[in-house]
């Protein structure tokens, strides 16, 4: 997946309007209902699916990956999170911190690329959005090599 991540501000919180590009590679299959992944351009430049070069996040003062926000993440489906039928997909940074998107619980059509509304997933930190980086992602193919 590729997309953007909110940057860390001088005040130590996170901006949603200023972003950096990210690329995430995922494991081939989930374990115990969680799919592990890694932000591949956290410490090195990575080729995007469209051929551009995504710079390493750790080479900017606005690097969002500090503290509990690391390059290693997991995805987990969570049914009825706040109320019945409030199904969410969580991007988990650690055991206690996660991002979630509004009512995003992908259908089989979404997972197979047949749902035009399911191509982009926008997330914010669960609870206090500016306390962690927002992440917007979309499925891509190709890219991933060093640049």
BAFI-3210 file (N, C-alpha, C; in Angstrom, 3 decimals, decimal comma, padded with zeros to 6 digits):
// residues 147
n [1|2|3|4|5|6|7|8|9|10|11|12|13|14|15|16|17|18|19|20|21|22|23|24|25|26|27|28|29|30|31|32|33|34|35|36|37|38|39|40|41|42|43|44|45|46|47|48|49|50|51|52|53|54|55|56|57|58|59|60|61|62|63|64|65|66|67|68|69|70|71|72|73|74|75|76|77|78|79|80|81|82|83|84|85|86|87|88|89|90|91|92|93|94|95|96|97|98|99|100|101|102|103|104|105|106|107|108|109|110|111|112|113|114|115|116|117|118|119|120|121|122|123|124|125|126|127|128|129|130|131|132|133|134|135|136|137|138|139|140|141|142|143|144|145|146|147]
n.u [000,843|000,374|000,645|-000,026|001,382|000,749|002,694|005,040|004,808|006,528|005,607|005,173|002,877|000,693|000,251|-002,477|-002,804|-000,309|001,819|003,789|005,067|004,370|005,181|003,980|004,746|003,276|002,885|002,503|000,286|-002,229|-001,742|-003,269|-005,485|-004,350|-002,614|000,646|002,851|005,230|006,534|008,193|009,790|010,808|013,467|014,993|015,283|012,646|011,255|008,290|005,030|004,381|006,827|008,249|010,489|010,330|011,321|013,397|011,758|013,039|014,910|014,027|013,052|010,451|009,766|007,426|007,632|008,201|008,801|006,125|005,194|006,115|007,915|006,900|003,814|000,425|-002,516|-005,896|-009,115|-012,051|-015,010|-018,146|-017,177|-017,739|-020,450|-023,261|-022,747|-020,801|-018,272|-014,784|-011,508|-008,430|-005,327|-002,670|-000,333|001,001|000,442|-001,360|-002,063|-003,763|-004,806|-007,815|-010,261|-013,222|-015,898|-014,773|-014,584|-013,518|-015,193|-015,516|-015,471|-014,112|-011,582|-010,736|-010,434|-012,659|-014,406|-015,232|-015,468|-013,859|-011,151|-009,392|-008,163|-008,696|-007,285|-007,269|-005,718|-006,955|-009,171|-007,670|-007,093|-004,946|-002,805|-001,276|000,060|-001,907|-003,015|-003,272|-004,128|-003,745|-004,317|-001,703|000,265|003,443|006,643|008,635|011,356|014,784|015,822]
n.v [-001,171|002,298|005,762|008,567|010,106|011,872|014,651|015,253|018,001|021,033|021,476|018,977|017,558|016,211|016,946|017,053|018,155|018,577|016,345|013,339|011,072|007,536|004,028|000,809|-002,503|-005,683|-008,750|-012,043|-013,450|-013,337|-013,664|-015,092|-013,401|-010,923|-008,819|-008,317|-005,555|-003,286|-000,029|000,743|002,833|004,006|004,224|004,193|005,148|004,465|003,008|004,109|002,830|004,178|004,930|007,113|008,374|007,643|009,405|008,677|008,598|009,138|011,054|013,602|016,532|016,519|013,906|011,429|009,039|008,380|007,524|005,583|005,250|003,434|001,896|-000,601|-002,167|-003,357|-004,731|-005,025|-006,413|-005,192|-005,855|-004,233|-002,008|000,474|000,463|-001,583|-002,963|-001,085|-001,430|-001,690|-001,185|-001,539|000,163|-000,724|000,618|000,005|-002,084|-000,502|001,717|002,948|003,557|004,394|004,090|005,762|003,733|001,675|-001,359|-003,693|-005,152|-008,273|-007,599|-005,155|-005,967|-007,457|-005,565|-004,675|-002,733|000,495|002,471|001,626|002,046|003,815|004,338|006,201|007,224|008,122|008,823|006,828|008,106|010,633|012,518|014,350|013,523|011,608|010,313|010,855|008,611|007,859|005,511|003,428|000,607|-000,724|-001,851|-003,080|-001,327|-000,581|-001,254|-000,252|003,164]
n.w [000,000|-000,594|000,278|002,325|005,287|008,261|009,413|012,116|014,263|015,375|017,912|018,861|018,329|015,779|012,340|010,062|007,632|006,511|004,969|004,420|001,926|002,067|001,993|002,439|003,163|003,370|005,260|003,828|004,737|007,348|010,949|013,644|013,180|012,668|010,419|009,692|008,994|007,433|007,317|004,596|003,703|005,971|006,854|004,570|001,109|-001,177|-004,101|-005,629|-006,674|-008,992|-009,918|-008,864|-006,292|-002,920|-000,206|002,709|005,841|008,272|007,749|007,937|009,759|010,503|010,942|011,447|012,796|015,761|019,219|020,331|017,786|015,278|012,507|012,218|011,899|012,432|010,938|011,776|011,849|013,362|014,685|015,342|016,966|018,474|018,590|017,632|014,437|013,809|012,274|011,977|010,541|011,940|012,179|013,803|015,970|018,316|021,192|022,550|021,024|018,206|014,807|013,111|010,537|009,460|009,811|008,198|006,945|005,158|002,392|000,599|-002,101|-001,998|-001,059|-003,222|-005,121|-006,531|-005,648|-006,079|-004,130|-002,138|-002,497|-001,255|002,002|004,768|007,783|011,273|014,438|017,005|019,269|020,146|017,607|016,797|018,289|017,166|014,036|011,121|008,588|005,205|002,847|-000,105|-002,216|-004,172|-006,983|-007,943|-007,916|-004,942|-004,843|-004,128|-004,432]
ca.u [000,000|001,077|-000,196|000,620|001,354|000,839|004,023|005,146|005,037|007,490|004,962|005,143|001,671|000,754|-000,567|-003,170|-002,739|001,060|002,056|004,929|004,657|004,808|004,907|003,919|004,746|002,603|003,152|001,670|-000,963|-002,370|-001,527|-004,222|-006,357|-003,616|-001,694|001,775|003,409|006,340|006,708|009,485|010,634|011,086|014,895|015,675|014,488|011,947|010,580|006,830|004,413|004,383|008,208|008,957|011,272|009,859|012,473|013,302|011,094|013,937|015,834|013,334|012,743|009,032|009,610|006,333|007,883|008,927|008,111|005,353|004,871|007,272|007,706|006,193|002,398|-000,448|-003,896|-006,809|-010,536|-012,707|-016,443|-018,961|-016,242|-018,392|-021,870|-023,567|-022,474|-019,732|-017,127|-013,608|-010,207|-007,464|-003,898|-002,176|001,070|001,482|-000,700|-002,314|-002,288|-004,186|-005,550|-008,961|-010,996|-014,654|-016,716|-014,088|-014,484|-013,590|-015,950|-014,733|-015,292|-013,056|-010,306|-010,360|-010,276|-013,854|-015,255|-014,632|-015,465|-012,920|-009,770|-008,567|-008,505|-008,217|-007,326|-006,722|-005,448|-008,162|-009,282|-007,200|-006,477|-003,692|-001,753|-000,530|-000,010|-002,982|-002,482|-004,179|-003,494|-004,456|-003,642|-000,913|001,110|004,704|007,478|009,187|012,808|015,580|016,069]
ca.v [000,000|003,578|006,888|009,655|010,075|013,209|014,958|015,726|019,443|021,486|021,383|017,579|016,870|015,780|017,700|016,221|018,822|018,406|014,903|012,751|009,820|006,280|002,754|-000,256|-003,876|-006,549|-010,185|-012,731|-013,901|-012,911|-014,606|-014,802|-012,304|-009,682|-008,806|-007,447|-004,775|-002,399|001,149|000,422|004,021|004,596|004,532|004,163|005,585|003,342|003,321|004,006|002,061|005,005|005,157|008,176|007,913|008,088|009,656|008,076|009,456|009,511|012,112|014,888|016,988|016,239|012,451|011,051|007,760|008,544|006,933|004,366|005,197|002,819|001,420|-001,887|-001,997|-004,492|-004,434|-005,934|-006,107|-005,109|-005,703|-003,548|-001,348|001,402|000,113|-002,654|-002,702|-000,092|-002,292|-000,875|-001,793|-000,804|000,167|-000,736|001,018|-000,780|-002,753|000,452|002,860|002,523|004,440|003,736|004,863|005,785|002,621|000,955|-002,796|-004,030|-006,293|-009,116|-006,815|-004,175|-006,668|-007,932|-004,425|-004,418|-001,735|001,810|003,283|001,065|002,122|004,622|004,188|007,342|006,904|009,048|008,157|006,497|008,871|012,010|012,479|015,087|012,944|010,650|010,608|010,344|007,801|007,593|004,450|002,798|-000,582|-000,515|-002,977|-002,606|-000,496|-001,233|-001,387|000,865|004,197]
ca.w [000,000|-000,587|000,635|003,053|006,744|008,832|009,954|013,492|014,299|016,385|019,222|019,254|017,899|014,379|011,388|009,078|006,334|005,995|004,935|003,713|001,280|002,680|001,332|003,437|002,666|004,329|005,239|002,845|005,342|008,743|012,042|014,720|012,809|012,438|009,290|010,029|007,902|007,767|006,467|003,990|003,542|007,285|007,002|003,271|-000,031|-001,804|-005,354|-005,554|-007,750|-010,203|-010,332|-008,131|-005,148|-001,609|000,664|004,042|006,825|009,368|007,333|008,002|011,118|010,740|010,966|012,331|013,464|017,030|020,361|020,049|016,361|014,642|011,140|012,275|012,188|012,143|010,576|012,446|011,685|014,659|014,446|016,358|017,878|019,406|018,612|016,684|013,020|013,652|011,973|011,659|010,309|012,742|011,919|015,178|016,141|019,453|021,817|023,123|020,144|016,874|013,907|012,504|009,558|009,720|009,323|007,124|007,192|003,736|001,890|-000,314|-003,328|-001,743|-000,975|-004,551|-006,015|-007,314|-004,997|-006,343|-002,907|-001,181|-002,981|-000,355|003,418|005,539|009,208|012,272|015,707|017,757|020,508|019,997|016,275|016,614|019,130|016,363|012,605|010,271|007,488|004,092|002,060|-001,206|-002,740|-005,380|-007,406|-008,503|-007,053|-003,767|-004,860|-003,650|-005,449]
c.u [000,888|000,098|000,606|000,483|001,528|002,189|003,934|005,500|006,084|006,929|004,847|003,852|001,792|-000,209|-001,260|-003,102|-001,346|001,399|003,354|004,457|005,184|004,443|004,983|003,893|004,143|003,051|002,191|000,336|-001,012|-002,053|-002,437|-005,066|-005,675|-002,651|-000,575|002,289|004,529|006,359|008,112|010,374|010,862|012,541|015,672|014,723|013,911|011,228|009,068|006,310|004,405|005,791|008,946|009,674|010,690|011,068|012,291|012,690|012,050|014,938|015,168|013,051|011,309|008,735|008,499|006,590|008,795|008,117|007,398|004,932|006,108|006,920|006,933|004,756|001,674|-001,812|-004,775|-008,245|-011,196|-014,189|-017,127|-018,106|-016,935|-019,872|-022,080|-023,368|-021,473|-018,435|-015,969|-012,426|-009,211|-006,064|-003,286|-000,684|001,714|000,257|-001,737|-002,660|-002,686|-004,842|-006,763|-009,599|-012,479|-015,359|-016,065|-013,861|-014,622|-014,407|-015,033|-014,480|-014,179|-011,693|-009,827|-010,279|-011,496|-014,787|-014,650|-014,598|-014,414|-011,474|-008,850|-009,077|-007,871|-008,374|-006,800|-006,510|-006,746|-008,164|-008,936|-006,436|-005,138|-002,550|-000,923|-000,741|-001,262|-002,324|-003,580|-003,466|-004,390|-003,632|-002,905|-000,237|002,341|005,450|008,098|010,685|013,492|015,780|017,118]
c.v [001,234|004,670|007,965|009,448|011,506|013,439|015,414|017,209|019,792|021,370|019,939|016,862|016,570|016,579|016,732|016,846|018,769|016,919|014,555|011,456|008,606|005,101|001,683|-001,598|-004,756|-007,990|-010,844|-013,198|-013,471|-014,041|-014,175|-013,564|-010,971|-009,844|-007,828|-006,738|-003,883|-001,233|001,037|001,640|004,743|005,035|004,501|004,637|004,361|003,826|003,121|003,180|002,838|005,389|006,263|007,579|008,500|008,205|008,963|009,070|009,952|010,600|013,481|015,253|016,672|014,735|012,051|009,782|007,947|007,915|005,651|004,227|004,714|002,378|000,116|-001,669|-003,326|-003,959|-005,489|-005,484|-006,179|-004,856|-005,035|-002,836|-000,468|001,103|-001,014|-002,166|-001,570|-000,875|-001,452|-001,765|-000,927|-000,936|000,333|-000,425|000,224|-001,390|-001,761|001,619|002,359|003,671|003,664|004,671|004,764|004,630|001,879|-000,487|-003,429|-005,276|-007,139|-008,361|-005,782|-004,854|-007,149|-006,806|-004,076|-003,366|-000,354|002,707|002,806|001,152|002,905|004,473|005,341|007,040|008,063|008,261|007,997|007,289|010,333|012,119|013,206|014,547|011,896|010,938|010,041|009,586|007,604|006,615|003,998|001,591|-000,224|-001,815|-002,389|-001,731|-001,305|-001,366|-000,136|001,883|005,177]
c.w [000,000|-000,204|001,322|004,551|007,238|009,491|011,408|013,460|015,352|017,795|019,715|018,937|016,407|013,522|010,447|007,684|005,714|006,087|004,208|003,057|002,043|001,794|002,408|002,720|003,754|004,183|004,252|003,422|006,809|009,715|013,184|014,434|012,579|011,272|009,613|008,782|008,389|006,780|005,889|003,769|004,872|007,394|005,684|002,187|-000,744|-003,059|-005,189|-006,723|-009,063|-010,650|-009,617|-006,928|-003,864|-000,692|002,017|005,040|007,905|008,997|007,289|009,453|011,489|010,778|011,939|013,146|014,667|018,150|019,986|018,590|015,612|013,224|011,118|012,717|012,020|011,732|011,236|012,206|013,057|014,419|015,634|017,408|018,917|019,585|017,609|015,254|012,776|013,464|011,461|011,296|011,056|012,184|013,301|015,209|017,264|020,108|022,340|022,215|018,755|016,118|013,419|011,499|009,840|009,027|008,159|007,555|005,822|003,421|001,009|-001,618|-003,162|-001,760|-002,334|-005,572|-006,829|-006,738|-005,202|-005,112|-001,912|-001,600|-002,057|001,071|004,178|007,022|010,046|013,550|016,472|019,075|020,345|018,681|016,137|017,467|018,394|014,895|011,941|009,124|006,462|003,168|000,914|-001,667|-004,014|-005,778|-008,074|-007,512|-005,923|-003,724|-004,318|-004,785|-004,937]
res [x|x|x|x|x|x|x|x|x|x|x|x|x|x|x|x|x|x|x|x|x|x|x|x|x|x|x|x|x|x|x|x|x|x|x|x|x|x|x|x|x|x|x|x|x|x|x|x|x|x|x|x|x|x|x|x|x|x|x|x|x|x|x|x|x|x|x|x|x|x|x|x|x|x|x|x|x|x|x|x|x|x|x|x|x|x|x|x|x|x|x|x|x|x|x|x|x|x|x|x|x|x|x|x|x|x|x|x|x|x|x|x|x|x|x|x|x|x|x|x|x|x|x|x|x|x|x|x|x|x|x|x|x|x|x|x|x|x|x|x|x|x|x|x|x|x|x]
***
